[in-house]
Amino acid sequence: MPRPARAALFAWAALAAAACKGPPAPAAQADAAPPATGGLTAEQGAQVLARVGDRTITLGDYAAALHHMDQFDRLRYEAPERRKELLGEMIDVMLLADEARAQGYDKDPLTEQEIREILRDAYLEKAREGAPAPADVPADEVRAYYDGHRADFHDPERRRVSAIVLSGQAAAAAALEAAKKTTAAQWGELVRSRSIDPLAKAPVPVDLAGDLGFVSPPGDERGANPRVPEEVRAALFEIGAVGDVLPRAVASGGKLYLVRFTSKSDAHDRSFADAERSIRVKLAQEKLRARQEALIDELRKQYPVRIDEAALATVKVDGPADAAGTR
């Protein structure tokens, strides 16, 4: 069973377990019952699909488990035999969860915290009620965001870099002399024969040997690349033309880099049409986040929070070295 689908079943089981731990809810009036998940009526949702000891799994439970899966996982259960398979998995989860609760596993602090987090996520789903989808964000709001954030939609020039990594000045000087005016294939052969980078001999076409990927100019946070040291990134933008090699070695992290400018994409501005979809998604997410924060603020007003700062200050968090010492 795929991990997302399994997570959905565990969430369903945790919610059911939490419901069992709490006081029984008052009986709801039949005409006030909300419709069940998946377009079912309250009556349909209450229909029993399976009995597990003295517990039941209803059609509403089944629909809820499907509802919490992503659309691709749901497609797996379209065939009738697959539907029975899902019901069998729900029965297994219920049996295991009930036995774990019987043996006291639900009293474990970590388990209790995980159940609280599942309940939190379930309650925050309330914020989605009435929250706009990306397509529902007003056009003038999308346009205003674009006009007010034009710099975010400017993509600077991006350059692709290849490097020969060396350990000493003598090796760097010799390799630099050989690297001048090389073709892409000749440069690749130099990378394979001289670079101390563990990836230099990766099974890629020879003209891609030493390739570290794209970067944009220094200072552009969006254009950083963890494989390219900042010193190398800055030096790359000193090179005049595609195919040229920087006429000096660049020192970084105790190593020396010979830098080749292999290709580029020119700077350009994304049009409103290009950016509209991403803006709509961003604004819809912001509106949902605001609704969730409003729910939390309301709860904090209803249930005042008091923190013992002195007790919090006594908590010691082990660093990597401390954790290693406990093994």
N, C-alpha and C positions, 0 to 999 in steps of 0.2 A: 504494500500500500504506500503511495507517495507520502512524503513527509507533511506537505500542507494539508492533505486529507486527514492524515492521522492526527495532526494538531487540532483540526476542527472537531474530531470526535472526542479528543481529550478535553477540549473546551466545553463541549456539550456535557460530558460526564462530570466535570468539575462544577459546572453550574447546577447540575442535578444534585450533586453531593452537597453543595452549599445550601441548597433549598431544603435538603433533608435535615441539616444541622439546625436550621433556624426554626422559630415557632411557626406553627401552621398558619397559613394565610386565611383570613376570613373568607367565607364562601362568597363568590361573586354572583350578582344577579345575572340570569341567563341573557337578558336583553342588553346587559352592559358589557358582556365579554367581548374583548377585542378580537378581530379576525386573526387566525393563526398564520404563521409564516408560510410563504409560498402561495398565497392567494386562497388558502383553505378557509372555510368558515370555522367558527369555534366548535361547532358540532363535528365537522369532519376532522379537525385537529385532535379532538378527544378520542377518536376511534382507536381501539387497542390493536396494535399490530402483533405484539408478542408479550408473553408473560414470563418473567424471570424470577422464580420464587414468588414472593409476594409483591414484587415490583412489576411495573408495566412499561412498555415502550409504545408510545402512541404515534399516530400518523403525523401529529404536530412535531413530536420529537424528531422523527425521521426527516421531515421537511426542514427543521431547524439545522440538523447536521449538514444537510445538503447546502443550505443557505450560507453557512459559514465557510464553505469551500470556495476556492476560486473557480472561474468558469471552466477552466480546462480540466480540473479534477471532477467537476460535476458531469462532464461529458462521458467520463468512464462508466457512469451508472445509468446510462440511457437504456441499455439492453435489460430485459427482464431478469436474466440470470445474474447480472451485475447488481441489480437492486436487492436481490436476496443476499448476495455476498456482503453488501453494505450493512444490511440488517444483522447478519451474523457477526460482523465486526463490532457493531454497536452492542450486541449481547455480550461479546467477549469483554469489551471495555467496561460494561456495567458489572459483570461478575468480578472482574479484577478490582475495580474501584470499591465495590461493596466489601470484598474480602479485606482489602487494604484498610478500609475504615474500621472493619470489625477488629482488626489487629492493632489499631491505634496509629496507623501511619498518618492519618489526617491531623493528628496532634503535633506532628513534627513542625517546628517553626518554619522551615524552608517550604514545606508543603502548604502550610497555611498562607505564607506570603504569596506563593504562586497562585493559589485559589483567589486571594484578594486581587491579584493583578488581572486574572481572567474576569472577575466580577467588575473591576474597574473598566476594562475594555468594553464589556457588555453595556455598562451604564453610559459610557461615553458615546455609544451608538445613538443615544437620544439626540446628541448634537447634530447627527446627520439628518434628522427629521426636519425637512424644510430648508436644509442647507443647499445652496445652488450648485448644480453641476457646472463644469466649465462652460458648456454651451449656453447656460442661463445667465452668465455674468453680462451685465449691460454693455453694449458696444461702446458707449461713450466713456465708460469706466476703463475699458481695455485700452482705448485710444489715449486716454489721459495718462495711463501708466506708461505707455510706450513713449509719449512725448516727454514725460518727466524723467525717463531713465534711458535717454538715447545712448549714453556711454556704454550701457550694459549690452547694447546690440551692435557695438563696433567690434569686429574681430580683427586684431592686429595681424601683421605679417607673421607667419609661422615658418620656421626653418627646421629642416631635418639634419641631424648631425650623426656623423660616424667618427669613431675614435680608436686610436691605437693606445693602449695603456701600458706604460713602462715604469720601471722601478728606479732608474738612475739616469743621470745627465748624459753619460757616455752613450748608453743605449738609445736615449732619446735623440741625441745629435746624429747618430748613424742612421736611425730610422727616418728622421726628418729629411736627411739628404736623399735617401732613396724614395721618399714619398712625393717629392716635388714633381709636378706635372704627370702624375700617374693617371691611368684610366681607372674607371670604377672597379674593373676586374683586377687590375694590378694592385690597387689599394687593398682590395679584399685579400689578396695573397699575402700582402705585408701584414695585415691584421692577423691572419692565421699563423704566420711564421714568427711574429715578434711580440704580439700583445700578450700581456700576462692576465688579462681579463678571462675568468673561467668560461665565459660565453663566446670567446673569440673563435672557438672551433665548433660552434653549434652547427648542426646540419642544415644550413640555409644556403641559397645560391651565393656564389662567391662575391657578387657585387653588393650583397647585403651583409657581409661579414663586418662586424664592428658597429652595426647600426644601433643607435640608442633612441631613435624616435624623434618626434617633433617637440619643439619648444617655441614660445613666443618671447619677445624682448624682455630683458630683466625688468622687474617691477610689476609685470602683469601676473597676478597670482593665478589666474586661470590657465596660464601657459607654462606652469612649472612641470617638471618631469623628474620623478624620484631617481631615475637612472642617470640623469645629467647633473653633475655638480654645478653650483651657481657660477663658479669661476669659468667653467667650460661654456656654460650658457652665454655669459657675457662676451667671451672671446669669439663665439660663433658669429655674433652680430658685428664683429670687426672685419669679417671676411667680405671681400667685394663681390665675388661672383660665384654662382653655383659651380661646383667641381673643384674650387680652389681649396688649398690646404693652408692653415694659419702658419706663417713662417717662424713660429716659435713654439716651444712646448709650454703647456699650461699646468701649473702645480696645483694639486688639490688632494687633501687627505693623505699626504705622504706619497702620492703617486704623480706621474707626469703623463699628460694627455697630448697626443697629436690630434688635431681637430680638422675634420673635413666637412665642408658645407655641401650636402648632397642634393637637396631639392628644397622647394619652398612653395607656400601658398600665399598669394598676395592678400594684403589687408582689404577688408570690405565691410560695408554696413549692411546689416540685415534689414530688409524692408518690413513694414508693418504686417504685410501678408505673411512673410516668413516667420515673424515673431508672434503672431496673434495667438496661435494654439498654445504655445508655452506660457504666454501671459495669462490666458484664461485658466490654465491649470494652476498656475501660481496663485492667482487671486481667489480661486475656489478653495484651494488649500488654506489660504490665510483666513477666509471667512469661516471655514470649518474649525480651524484652530481657535479663532476668537469665540465661537459658540462653546467649544469645550472649556475654554478658560473661564467663560461666564458661568458655566455650570459649577466649576470648581469654586469660583469666588462665592457663589450663592451658598454652597455647602459650608465654606469656611465662615460665612456670616452666621449660618444656622448652628454650626458646631465650632465654637471658638477654639483655636489651637494655642496651646501653651507649650513652650519648649524649655527644657532645663539645659541652658547653655553650659553650665559648669559640668554637668554629667557628660554632655556631648564632647567637651574638651578632653575628657579622660580617655576617650576611645583611641586606641593605638592601631594604625593601619600598617600591616607588614608590607615592606617594599620587596622588590624581587630578590634582593640578597637575603632578607630575613626568611622569606618563603623557601628559598633554596636550602637554608640551613636547617629547616625543620624536616627535610626529607630523611 
